[in-house]
Amino acid sequence: MYTKILIPLDGSTASERVLPFAHAIAATLRIPIELLEIVDSSAVAQKVPANNPRQLDALMAEGEWIGREHLNEIAKELANVKVTCTVERGKVADVIIERAGEDKGTLIAMVTHGRSGISRWMSGSVAETVLRGSTNPLFLVRADETSLGDSEAVIKSIIVPLDGSMLGESVLPTVVEIAKTLDAEVVLCRAYELSTGEADGCADERVEDDEKLRRLKGEVQRYLAAKTKALKEAGLKKVTWVARRGSGAEEIIRYARAHRDALVAMCTHGRTGVRRRVLGSVTEKVLRHSDDPVLIVHAA
């Protein structure tokens, strides 16, 4: 499934919040971890006069030394997993994308919305740029200054938002493999609602809308029941489904918050690779507002 987990760090406690999850996954899957710290060349250059290249090189070298020391300390804490440490110079998102792109089996594990630390680069925009520019799967955790222990980084269930499309379903083979490995329950989730135009009107139209909504609910339930049956036939024992009336992203986030120790597994829609610029709206909202880890798989 995955050959390695690449973990970009920026020297902050916030960026390290992904470590317990990544460590647990790597130990379970028996795959190595690569810790990556990047000396942001453009940020360092802004602190140095243009006519002083020697000072720039000295600051870059100092940043590399600090980064290497930081990664070596973290590596000592990751027991039972092979760990390598890499420090590179360059534009942060570009380095992450290029490093992961060397092996399509690499899982990128990183935080979003962290803004502390010696280099201050690990922001939401970096994670989103990596997601847009990389074809590798991403495991994303909301940044927080509080640290987690491995015992707290537990994944008991995998919530899989579906929208009825083949693109949305392309995450399912990955979910099956992860669920079997982690012995996690899989919950297929689909939200449904009438369009704004359909939901307005007079009393007679509202009665008609109620009938449309009833039929829509039935279609969604039958769809989820069929997918649940297919996953059980694929070897999963713990599979359930839930249909929720409401907006897709909001219902996904609300359901996940009500169920602790969950992972949300989604597929991106649209083009992948460096030319893709717009994420699916549901994926984007979940990434920005979910308190749970999110696994993003690119649609084929």
Beta strands, then each sheet from edge to edge (+ up, - down):
strand 1: 4-9
strand 2: 33-40
strand 3: 83-90
strand 4: 106-112
strand 5: 138-142
strand 6: 157-161
strand 7: 185-192
strand 8: 239-245
strand 9: 262-268
strand 10: 294-298
sheet 1: 3+ 2+ 1+ 4+ 5+ 10- 9- 6- 7- 8-
end
